[in-house]
Amino acid sequence: MSQPEHVKVDVAFPVPATMKAWVLGDPGELSLVDKPVPVPKRAEVLVRIDGASICATDLEIIAHGPPAQIEGGLPFNKNFTPGHEYMGTVVALGPGVDEFAIGDRVTVEVHAGCGQCKRCREGMYTACHNYGKNYGDVDKGHRANGFTTDGGFCEYQVNNINTLVHLDESMSDEEATLVVTGGTAMYGLTEIGGLVAGDSVVVTGPGPIGLLATAVAKALGAQPVILTGTRDNRLEIGKRLGADHVINVRNENPVEAVRKLSGGTGVDFVVECSGAPNAVNEAAKMLNRGGKICLAAFPSDEVPIDLAYLARNNIYLYSIRGEGKSATHRAEAFMRQKRFDASIIHTHTFDMAELPEALRYVRERVEDAIKVVLKNTKSSAPGKTDEPATASV
């Protein structure tokens, strides 16, 4: 590819003119097409995408549009490439970039904050002010790859340097796609206290975030860590990631079980990752007085909450959305140090060209899929697509 003079490239990492990319049409309609490889601007690099994992939010974006657009009353985001959990290799540098070198392996956060609003300056770039204004407006400096700007279900993508995390060579591509999931868990624990050594933690819901929240809490020194859920196989994975106790809520009352395990006093923190209708009320009753709840899941409908109980017992309620406050960097450090093995939750791998089938595995939980990873075959001819492929998912 003929890059502008201000863009640094290396013959060892040739960049083609076009690439294969999945592009969203109408809701649920994805097409595999040829697309120009994007060019990095100031404070940006071009990443060759080596691996991408699928998040449940990707299913929502493909079917309904990103939360920012739905809540902001904006139209469905057609003609863009979804996918927000990916990693790869730096292959081109925009002007002024010296924080990264061509050939660096990196994993990628979703959001680059606008740097102008109060929340982004605080590191809460997923809560950038003004949906439809700063949020997703690249002219304001805000990017939300896979949400409002092109994401990672393709071969190459531009990323702001503030969204990149260096990877250790010991980490596989598949494990590296999970760093942002670990970062989301780390962000939740940061918001409710950060250092939880010696504190008791319940994690509700053994999905990807819940399982890695279990691992991160244990790595931070929480004692005990209790995981609740409905499937024994997921709970067993939680044990491998550090859960001291697991509770199958189909077999026993989770509030009573947590109270019993905590000597009747309740625990210090609950990280709610299930999105269940009564999750907040149950979490409140698992806590000791003055305890804290972090909401890390999106319930599908409005849910009633007993606010009087929260107030009477001085219970604090927090929420997070995605990554924030450099939590992804800290999660990568834990994974680099082998404080836990995130790869345990990686269950299936597909070629990037098989995205519709991979999405089906996630949506229908085929073979109890937890984290499904897409790989770009590095030996394939980049950008060569015979005929556009279209799939409804």
C-alpha beads as a LAMMPS data file, in Angstrom:
LAMMPS data file: protein, C-alpha beads

393 atoms
392 bonds

1 atom types
1 bond types

-500.0 500.0 xlo xhi
-500.0 500.0 ylo yhi
-500.0 500.0 zlo zhi

Masses

1 110.0

Atoms # bond

1 1 1 0.000 0.000 0.000
2 1 1 1.248 3.503 -0.797
3 1 1 1.170 5.254 2.563
4 1 1 1.380 9.057 2.966
5 1 1 4.889 10.299 3.715
6 1 1 4.050 11.077 7.326
7 1 1 3.087 7.438 8.026
8 1 1 5.948 5.141 9.026
9 1 1 5.920 1.601 7.625
10 1 1 8.405 -1.271 7.464
11 1 1 9.020 -3.658 4.572
12 1 1 9.022 -6.494 7.097
13 1 1 5.328 -5.767 7.723
14 1 1 3.816 -4.999 4.309
15 1 1 0.443 -3.274 4.381
16 1 1 -1.964 -4.007 1.503
17 1 1 -4.279 -1.477 -0.078
18 1 1 -7.433 -3.411 0.769
19 1 1 -8.499 -5.912 3.380
20 1 1 -11.295 -8.319 4.134
21 1 1 -13.809 -6.862 6.571
22 1 1 -17.258 -7.710 7.872
23 1 1 -19.597 -4.761 7.356
24 1 1 -22.986 -4.230 8.960
25 1 1 -25.969 -3.508 6.705
26 1 1 -29.482 -3.666 8.064
27 1 1 -29.899 -5.028 11.612
28 1 1 -28.515 -8.563 11.754
29 1 1 -27.038 -8.423 8.247
30 1 1 -23.275 -8.801 7.862
31 1 1 -21.316 -8.857 4.599
32 1 1 -17.697 -9.878 4.071
33 1 1 -16.314 -7.341 1.600
34 1 1 -13.152 -5.678 0.366
35 1 1 -12.517 -2.450 2.210
36 1 1 -9.644 0.066 2.074
37 1 1 -7.063 -0.385 4.807
38 1 1 -7.389 2.705 7.045
39 1 1 -4.512 5.157 7.406
40 1 1 -3.350 6.207 10.900
41 1 1 -3.412 9.895 11.747
42 1 1 -1.637 11.764 14.518
43 1 1 -1.483 9.745 17.771
44 1 1 -2.726 6.658 15.924
45 1 1 -1.243 3.383 14.748
46 1 1 -2.405 0.721 12.329
47 1 1 -2.849 -2.699 13.915
48 1 1 -2.858 -5.940 11.950
49 1 1 -5.564 -7.882 13.724
50 1 1 -4.345 -11.340 14.679
51 1 1 -7.225 -12.304 16.965
52 1 1 -10.604 -11.016 18.115
53 1 1 -13.009 -12.422 20.688
54 1 1 -16.772 -12.078 20.622
55 1 1 -18.605 -10.271 23.412
56 1 1 -22.326 -10.521 24.098
57 1 1 -22.487 -6.791 23.417
58 1 1 -21.383 -7.512 19.844
59 1 1 -24.606 -9.466 19.410
60 1 1 -26.596 -6.455 20.609
61 1 1 -24.708 -4.052 18.356
62 1 1 -25.256 -6.247 15.300
63 1 1 -28.948 -6.748 16.064
64 1 1 -29.949 -3.375 17.532
65 1 1 -27.057 -0.907 17.392
66 1 1 -24.609 0.339 20.055
67 1 1 -26.021 1.457 23.427
68 1 1 -24.723 4.982 22.798
69 1 1 -26.821 5.277 19.669
70 1 1 -29.937 3.677 21.103
71 1 1 -29.885 5.872 24.205
72 1 1 -28.931 8.932 22.181
73 1 1 -31.778 8.412 19.729
74 1 1 -29.391 8.071 16.778
75 1 1 -30.067 5.937 13.705
76 1 1 -28.790 2.382 13.351
77 1 1 -25.081 2.466 12.473
78 1 1 -24.933 0.866 9.024
79 1 1 -21.837 0.381 6.883
80 1 1 -19.394 -0.066 9.718
81 1 1 -17.323 -2.982 10.998
82 1 1 -18.238 -4.262 14.491
83 1 1 -15.980 -6.095 16.955
84 1 1 -14.358 -4.471 19.983
85 1 1 -12.217 -7.097 21.731
86 1 1 -9.130 -7.683 19.622
87 1 1 -5.350 -7.798 19.587
88 1 1 -2.639 -7.768 16.962
89 1 1 0.616 -6.349 15.674
90 1 1 1.524 -2.710 15.032
91 1 1 2.336 -2.351 11.314
92 1 1 2.260 1.425 10.705
93 1 1 2.740 4.554 12.810
94 1 1 0.942 7.863 12.423
95 1 1 2.849 11.169 12.689
96 1 1 4.537 11.833 16.002
97 1 1 4.070 8.326 17.388
98 1 1 7.110 7.012 19.257
99 1 1 5.366 5.201 22.120
100 1 1 5.085 2.070 19.971
101 1 1 7.239 0.452 17.331
102 1 1 6.335 -1.483 14.227
103 1 1 6.217 -5.149 15.182
104 1 1 4.941 -4.565 18.735
105 1 1 2.235 -6.965 19.868
106 1 1 -0.663 -5.103 21.477
107 1 1 -4.140 -5.620 22.787
108 1 1 -6.703 -2.900 22.315
109 1 1 -9.167 -1.085 24.550
110 1 1 -12.445 -0.034 22.977
111 1 1 -12.556 3.655 23.836
112 1 1 -10.232 6.570 23.240
113 1 1 -11.598 9.399 25.370
114 1 1 -12.288 12.803 23.856
115 1 1 -9.863 14.334 26.378
116 1 1 -12.118 17.369 26.643
117 1 1 -15.043 16.443 28.885
118 1 1 -14.776 15.964 32.633
119 1 1 -15.405 12.220 32.568
120 1 1 -12.804 11.428 29.920
121 1 1 -10.214 13.512 31.801
122 1 1 -11.016 11.371 34.872
123 1 1 -10.399 8.193 32.872
124 1 1 -14.105 7.355 32.521
125 1 1 -14.015 7.380 28.721
126 1 1 -16.931 4.957 28.425
127 1 1 -19.011 7.680 30.100
128 1 1 -17.907 10.452 27.732
129 1 1 -20.394 13.334 27.933
130 1 1 -23.075 13.984 25.378
131 1 1 -24.086 10.964 23.327
132 1 1 -24.198 12.071 19.719
133 1 1 -21.781 14.945 20.446
134 1 1 -18.420 14.104 21.997
135 1 1 -19.076 10.361 22.281
136 1 1 -18.058 8.689 19.032
137 1 1 -17.109 11.985 17.365
138 1 1 -13.621 11.465 15.954
139 1 1 -13.314 15.221 15.336
140 1 1 -13.689 15.620 19.102
141 1 1 -11.018 12.952 19.600
142 1 1 -13.368 10.225 20.786
143 1 1 -13.284 6.765 19.240
144 1 1 -15.346 3.753 20.252
145 1 1 -14.024 1.009 18.015
146 1 1 -16.688 -1.544 17.206
147 1 1 -19.376 0.741 18.633
148 1 1 -19.394 3.985 16.671
149 1 1 -16.187 3.648 14.626
150 1 1 -14.893 0.617 12.765
151 1 1 -13.909 -2.291 14.977
152 1 1 -11.971 -5.511 14.771
153 1 1 -13.926 -8.003 12.648
154 1 1 -11.495 -7.382 9.806
155 1 1 -7.777 -7.608 9.022
156 1 1 -6.465 -4.133 9.927
157 1 1 -7.711 -1.326 12.148
158 1 1 -6.580 2.131 13.248
159 1 1 -6.263 2.723 16.983
160 1 1 -5.375 5.694 19.147
161 1 1 -2.177 5.093 21.117
162 1 1 -4.088 5.670 24.362
163 1 1 -6.052 2.483 23.696
164 1 1 -3.062 0.168 23.241
165 1 1 -1.552 -2.159 25.836
166 1 1 1.814 -3.816 25.226
167 1 1 1.736 -7.611 25.314
168 1 1 4.308 -10.000 26.644
169 1 1 5.557 -12.533 24.079
170 1 1 4.559 -15.358 26.402
171 1 1 0.877 -14.510 25.972
172 1 1 -0.923 -16.297 23.140
173 1 1 -3.083 -14.398 20.678
174 1 1 -6.179 -16.101 22.083
175 1 1 -5.391 -15.150 25.676
176 1 1 -4.546 -11.589 24.615
177 1 1 -8.067 -11.076 23.245
178 1 1 -9.317 -11.582 26.820
179 1 1 -7.299 -8.773 28.407
180 1 1 -10.123 -6.240 27.956
181 1 1 -12.564 -8.668 29.617
182 1 1 -10.154 -8.911 32.530
183 1 1 -9.864 -5.120 32.441
184 1 1 -13.622 -4.744 32.793
185 1 1 -13.525 -6.946 35.883
186 1 1 -10.571 -4.962 37.229
187 1 1 -12.442 -1.691 36.604
188 1 1 -15.400 -2.915 38.656
189 1 1 -13.206 -3.899 41.575
190 1 1 -11.334 -0.589 41.287
191 1 1 -14.561 1.365 41.644
192 1 1 -15.661 -0.449 44.791
193 1 1 -12.348 -0.269 46.583
194 1 1 -9.409 -1.329 44.461
195 1 1 -7.338 -3.117 47.084
196 1 1 -9.599 -5.862 48.361
197 1 1 -6.968 -7.965 50.139
198 1 1 -8.612 -9.709 53.059
199 1 1 -12.093 -8.576 52.085
200 1 1 -14.868 -10.992 51.190
201 1 1 -16.261 -10.837 47.657
202 1 1 -19.262 -12.447 45.967
203 1 1 -19.395 -12.577 42.179
204 1 1 -22.847 -13.311 40.752
205 1 1 -23.025 -14.782 37.258
206 1 1 -20.257 -16.977 35.776
207 1 1 -20.155 -15.457 32.311
208 1 1 -16.836 -14.187 30.903
209 1 1 -16.759 -11.033 33.047
210 1 1 -17.961 -12.867 36.159
211 1 1 -15.364 -15.607 35.771
212 1 1 -12.539 -13.125 35.300
213 1 1 -13.901 -10.976 38.144
214 1 1 -13.497 -14.083 40.290
215 1 1 -9.904 -14.446 39.097
216 1 1 -9.045 -10.763 39.564
217 1 1 -10.616 -10.605 43.040
218 1 1 -8.577 -13.611 44.128
219 1 1 -5.411 -12.166 42.586
220 1 1 -6.047 -8.947 44.547
221 1 1 -6.109 -10.995 47.755
222 1 1 -9.839 -11.201 48.470
223 1 1 -10.789 -13.868 51.017
224 1 1 -13.088 -15.640 50.550
225 1 1 -14.234 -15.302 46.948
226 1 1 -17.700 -16.777 46.375
227 1 1 -19.157 -17.363 42.910
228 1 1 -22.860 -17.939 42.276
229 1 1 -24.529 -19.215 39.118
230 1 1 -26.868 -21.743 37.549
231 1 1 -24.487 -24.133 35.765
232 1 1 -22.159 -26.477 37.586
233 1 1 -19.627 -26.617 34.747
234 1 1 -19.222 -22.835 34.804
235 1 1 -18.913 -22.903 38.592
236 1 1 -16.168 -25.518 38.294
237 1 1 -14.295 -23.170 35.961
238 1 1 -14.723 -20.506 38.625
239 1 1 -12.995 -22.798 41.129
240 1 1 -10.056 -23.143 38.751
241 1 1 -9.871 -19.350 38.577
242 1 1 -9.779 -18.915 42.340
243 1 1 -13.279 -19.180 43.798
244 1 1 -13.120 -20.497 47.363
245 1 1 -16.808 -21.418 47.328
246 1 1 -19.407 -21.823 44.595
247 1 1 -23.193 -21.757 44.921
248 1 1 -25.604 -23.171 42.367
249 1 1 -28.655 -20.940 42.806
250 1 1 -30.906 -23.648 41.358
251 1 1 -30.076 -25.900 44.292
252 1 1 -29.908 -23.508 47.255
253 1 1 -30.903 -20.012 48.272
254 1 1 -27.876 -17.847 47.421
255 1 1 -28.518 -15.247 50.123
256 1 1 -28.794 -17.881 52.829
257 1 1 -25.741 -19.707 51.510
258 1 1 -23.618 -16.538 51.450
259 1 1 -24.783 -15.582 54.943
260 1 1 -23.828 -19.014 56.207
261 1 1 -20.383 -18.891 54.565
262 1 1 -19.766 -15.432 56.073
263 1 1 -20.683 -16.441 59.596
264 1 1 -24.020 -14.666 59.385
265 1 1 -22.595 -11.172 58.872
266 1 1 -22.587 -10.956 55.075
267 1 1 -19.724 -10.078 52.740
268 1 1 -17.935 -6.825 51.980
269 1 1 -18.464 -6.602 48.213
270 1 1 -20.706 -8.035 45.512
271 1 1 -19.802 -7.794 41.815
272 1 1 -23.083 -8.354 39.962
273 1 1 -22.467 -9.925 36.545
274 1 1 -25.702 -11.841 35.959
275 1 1 -28.221 -9.158 34.972
276 1 1 -30.927 -11.232 36.681
277 1 1 -34.162 -9.384 37.591
278 1 1 -33.727 -9.650 41.368
279 1 1 -29.933 -9.555 41.381
280 1 1 -29.515 -6.189 43.074
281 1 1 -31.909 -6.985 45.916
282 1 1 -30.264 -10.364 46.478
283 1 1 -26.815 -8.769 46.351
284 1 1 -27.866 -6.221 48.989
285 1 1 -28.957 -8.985 51.332
286 1 1 -25.653 -10.819 50.853
287 1 1 -23.745 -7.782 52.154
288 1 1 -22.832 -6.704 55.622
289 1 1 -23.900 -3.187 56.567
290 1 1 -21.834 -0.604 54.715
291 1 1 -21.067 -3.078 51.949
292 1 1 -20.740 -2.237 48.268
293 1 1 -22.312 -3.532 45.065
294 1 1 -20.840 -3.047 41.595
295 1 1 -23.192 -3.559 38.646
296 1 1 -21.310 -4.983 35.667
297 1 1 -24.226 -6.475 33.704
298 1 1 -27.093 -4.983 31.716
299 1 1 -30.538 -6.336 32.704
300 1 1 -32.802 -6.723 29.702
301 1 1 -35.704 -4.887 31.390
302 1 1 -36.269 -2.335 34.130
303 1 1 -35.997 -3.965 37.544
304 1 1 -37.413 -2.980 40.954
305 1 1 -34.851 -2.198 43.663
306 1 1 -35.533 -1.923 47.384
307 1 1 -33.915 1.468 47.895
308 1 1 -35.113 1.655 51.491
309 1 1 -33.105 -1.481 52.321
310 1 1 -30.016 0.040 50.722
311 1 1 -30.427 3.277 52.661
312 1 1 -31.177 1.611 56.004
313 1 1 -28.058 -0.496 55.732
314 1 1 -25.674 2.086 54.275
315 1 1 -25.148 -0.014 51.173
316 1 1 -23.279 1.643 48.316
317 1 1 -24.270 1.013 44.704
318 1 1 -21.786 1.483 41.850
319 1 1 -21.938 0.688 38.160
320 1 1 -19.443 0.325 35.349
321 1 1 -19.663 0.111 31.600
322 1 1 -16.765 -1.580 29.847
323 1 1 -13.206 -0.591 30.592
324 1 1 -11.838 2.531 32.285
325 1 1 -9.169 4.135 34.462
326 1 1 -6.281 2.114 32.981
327 1 1 -7.781 -1.073 34.427
328 1 1 -6.920 -2.971 31.247
329 1 1 -3.228 -2.271 31.793
330 1 1 -3.454 -3.688 35.302
331 1 1 -5.307 -6.762 34.100
332 1 1 -2.623 -7.400 31.491
333 1 1 0.021 -7.131 34.221
334 1 1 -1.749 -9.820 36.256
335 1 1 -2.045 -12.040 33.198
336 1 1 1.603 -11.424 32.272
337 1 1 2.611 -12.476 35.796
338 1 1 0.427 -15.612 35.490
339 1 1 -1.588 -14.579 38.530
340 1 1 -4.484 -16.368 36.828
341 1 1 -5.016 -18.231 33.568
342 1 1 -7.621 -16.315 31.572
343 1 1 -7.288 -18.775 28.700
344 1 1 -9.444 -21.190 30.707
345 1 1 -12.519 -19.312 29.499
346 1 1 -11.496 -19.528 25.827
347 1 1 -13.572 -22.411 24.499
348 1 1 -13.759 -22.135 20.696
349 1 1 -11.751 -20.727 17.780
350 1 1 -12.964 -19.855 14.278
351 1 1 -11.415 -18.265 11.227
352 1 1 -12.470 -14.637 10.766
353 1 1 -14.315 -15.671 7.596
354 1 1 -16.545 -17.888 9.763
355 1 1 -17.903 -14.996 11.837
356 1 1 -21.626 -15.836 11.372
357 1 1 -21.096 -19.361 12.713
358 1 1 -18.963 -18.051 15.574
359 1 1 -21.718 -15.591 16.491
360 1 1 -24.201 -18.473 16.511
361 1 1 -22.026 -20.361 18.979
362 1 1 -22.064 -17.357 21.310
363 1 1 -25.752 -16.531 20.875
364 1 1 -27.000 -20.121 21.290
365 1 1 -24.248 -21.166 23.721
366 1 1 -23.406 -24.095 21.468
367 1 1 -21.223 -26.612 23.327
368 1 1 -21.409 -24.198 26.278
369 1 1 -19.317 -21.620 24.443
370 1 1 -17.895 -18.994 26.782
371 1 1 -15.305 -16.986 24.877
372 1 1 -15.154 -17.570 21.143
373 1 1 -12.051 -16.265 19.365
374 1 1 -11.684 -15.356 15.691
375 1 1 -8.266 -15.668 14.046
376 1 1 -6.911 -14.038 10.929
377 1 1 -4.635 -16.502 9.153
378 1 1 -1.401 -14.562 8.805
379 1 1 -0.294 -16.629 5.813
380 1 1 -3.395 -15.780 3.760
381 1 1 -3.271 -13.170 1.029
382 1 1 -4.599 -10.047 2.763
383 1 1 -7.438 -8.232 1.147
384 1 1 -8.317 -10.916 -1.400
385 1 1 -12.007 -11.767 -1.488
386 1 1 -13.579 -13.523 -4.451
387 1 1 -17.202 -12.431 -4.053
388 1 1 -18.819 -10.489 -1.208
389 1 1 -20.410 -12.905 1.247
390 1 1 -23.605 -11.907 3.019
391 1 1 -25.041 -13.508 6.121
392 1 1 -27.970 -12.762 8.378
393 1 1 -27.161 -13.501 11.992

Bonds

1 1 1 2
2 1 2 3
3 1 3 4
4 1 4 5
5 1 5 6
6 1 6 7
7 1 7 8
8 1 8 9
9 1 9 10
10 1 10 11
11 1 11 12
12 1 12 13
13 1 13 14
14 1 14 15
15 1 15 16
16 1 16 17
17 1 17 18
18 1 18 19
19 1 19 20
20 1 20 21
21 1 21 22
22 1 22 23
23 1 23 24
24 1 24 25
25 1 25 26
26 1 26 27
27 1 27 28
28 1 28 29
29 1 29 30
30 1 30 31
31 1 31 32
32 1 32 33
33 1 33 34
34 1 34 35
35 1 35 36
36 1 36 37
37 1 37 38
38 1 38 39
39 1 39 40
40 1 40 41
41 1 41 42
42 1 42 43
43 1 43 44
44 1 44 45
45 1 45 46
46 1 46 47
47 1 47 48
48 1 48 49
49 1 49 50
50 1 50 51
51 1 51 52
52 1 52 53
53 1 53 54
54 1 54 55
55 1 55 56
56 1 56 57
57 1 57 58
58 1 58 59
59 1 59 60
60 1 60 61
61 1 61 62
62 1 62 63
63 1 63 64
64 1 64 65
65 1 65 66
66 1 66 67
67 1 67 68
68 1 68 69
69 1 69 70
70 1 70 71
71 1 71 72
72 1 72 73
73 1 73 74
74 1 74 75
75 1 75 76
76 1 76 77
77 1 77 78
78 1 78 79
79 1 79 80
80 1 80 81
81 1 81 82
82 1 82 83
83 1 83 84
84 1 84 85
85 1 85 86
86 1 86 87
87 1 87 88
88 1 88 89
89 1 89 90
90 1 90 91
91 1 91 92
92 1 92 93
93 1 93 94
94 1 94 95
95 1 95 96
96 1 96 97
97 1 97 98
98 1 98 99
99 1 99 100
100 1 100 101
101 1 101 102
102 1 102 103
103 1 103 104
104 1 104 105
105 1 105 106
106 1 106 107
107 1 107 108
108 1 108 109
109 1 109 110
110 1 110 111
111 1 111 112
112 1 112 113
113 1 113 114
114 1 114 115
115 1 115 116
116 1 116 117
117 1 117 118
118 1 118 119
119 1 119 120
120 1 120 121
121 1 121 122
122 1 122 123
123 1 123 124
124 1 124 125
125 1 125 126
126 1 126 127
127 1 127 128
128 1 128 129
129 1 129 130
130 1 130 131
131 1 131 132
132 1 132 133
133 1 133 134
134 1 134 135
135 1 135 136
136 1 136 137
137 1 137 138
138 1 138 139
139 1 139 140
140 1 140 141
141 1 141 142
142 1 142 143
143 1 143 144
144 1 144 145
145 1 145 146
146 1 146 147
147 1 147 148
148 1 148 149
149 1 149 150
150 1 150 151
151 1 151 152
152 1 152 153
153 1 153 154
154 1 154 155
155 1 155 156
156 1 156 157
157 1 157 158
158 1 158 159
159 1 159 160
160 1 160 161
161 1 161 162
162 1 162 163
163 1 163 164
164 1 164 165
165 1 165 166
166 1 166 167
167 1 167 168
168 1 168 169
169 1 169 170
170 1 170 171
171 1 171 172
172 1 172 173
173 1 173 174
174 1 174 175
175 1 175 176
176 1 176 177
177 1 177 178
178 1 178 179
179 1 179 180
180 1 180 181
181 1 181 182
182 1 182 183
183 1 183 184
184 1 184 185
185 1 185 186
186 1 186 187
187 1 187 188
188 1 188 189
189 1 189 190
190 1 190 191
191 1 191 192
192 1 192 193
193 1 193 194
194 1 194 195
195 1 195 196
196 1 196 197
197 1 197 198
198 1 198 199
199 1 199 200
200 1 200 201
201 1 201 202
202 1 202 203
203 1 203 204
204 1 204 205
205 1 205 206
206 1 206 207
207 1 207 208
208 1 208 209
209 1 209 210
210 1 210 211
211 1 211 212
212 1 212 213
213 1 213 214
214 1 214 215
215 1 215 216
216 1 216 217
217 1 217 218
218 1 218 219
219 1 219 220
220 1 220 221
221 1 221 222
222 1 222 223
223 1 223 224
224 1 224 225
225 1 225 226
226 1 226 227
227 1 227 228
228 1 228 229
229 1 229 230
230 1 230 231
231 1 231 232
232 1 232 233
233 1 233 234
234 1 234 235
235 1 235 236
236 1 236 237
237 1 237 238
238 1 238 239
239 1 239 240
240 1 240 241
241 1 241 242
242 1 242 243
243 1 243 244
244 1 244 245
245 1 245 246
246 1 246 247
247 1 247 248
248 1 248 249
249 1 249 250
250 1 250 251
251 1 251 252
252 1 252 253
253 1 253 254
254 1 254 255
255 1 255 256
256 1 256 257
257 1 257 258
258 1 258 259
259 1 259 260
260 1 260 261
261 1 261 262
262 1 262 263
263 1 263 264
264 1 264 265
265 1 265 266
266 1 266 267
267 1 267 268
268 1 268 269
269 1 269 270
270 1 270 271
271 1 271 272
272 1 272 273
273 1 273 274
274 1 274 275
275 1 275 276
276 1 276 277
277 1 277 278
278 1 278 279
279 1 279 280
280 1 280 281
281 1 281 282
282 1 282 283
283 1 283 284
284 1 284 285
285 1 285 286
286 1 286 287
287 1 287 288
288 1 288 289
289 1 289 290
290 1 290 291
291 1 291 292
292 1 292 293
293 1 293 294
294 1 294 295
295 1 295 296
296 1 296 297
297 1 297 298
298 1 298 299
299 1 299 300
300 1 300 301
301 1 301 302
302 1 302 303
303 1 303 304
304 1 304 305
305 1 305 306
306 1 306 307
307 1 307 308
308 1 308 309
309 1 309 310
310 1 310 311
311 1 311 312
312 1 312 313
313 1 313 314
314 1 314 315
315 1 315 316
316 1 316 317
317 1 317 318
318 1 318 319
319 1 319 320
320 1 320 321
321 1 321 322
322 1 322 323
323 1 323 324
324 1 324 325
325 1 325 326
326 1 326 327
327 1 327 328
328 1 328 329
329 1 329 330
330 1 330 331
331 1 331 332
332 1 332 333
333 1 333 334
334 1 334 335
335 1 335 336
336 1 336 337
337 1 337 338
338 1 338 339
339 1 339 340
340 1 340 341
341 1 341 342
342 1 342 343
343 1 343 344
344 1 344 345
345 1 345 346
346 1 346 347
347 1 347 348
348 1 348 349
349 1 349 350
350 1 350 351
351 1 351 352
352 1 352 353
353 1 353 354
354 1 354 355
355 1 355 356
356 1 356 357
357 1 357 358
358 1 358 359
359 1 359 360
360 1 360 361
361 1 361 362
362 1 362 363
363 1 363 364
364 1 364 365
365 1 365 366
366 1 366 367
367 1 367 368
368 1 368 369
369 1 369 370
370 1 370 371
371 1 371 372
372 1 372 373
373 1 373 374
374 1 374 375
375 1 375 376
376 1 376 377
377 1 377 378
378 1 378 379
379 1 379 380
380 1 380 381
381 1 381 382
382 1 382 383
383 1 383 384
384 1 384 385
385 1 385 386
386 1 386 387
387 1 387 388
388 1 388 389
389 1 389 390
390 1 390 391
391 1 391 392
392 1 392 393
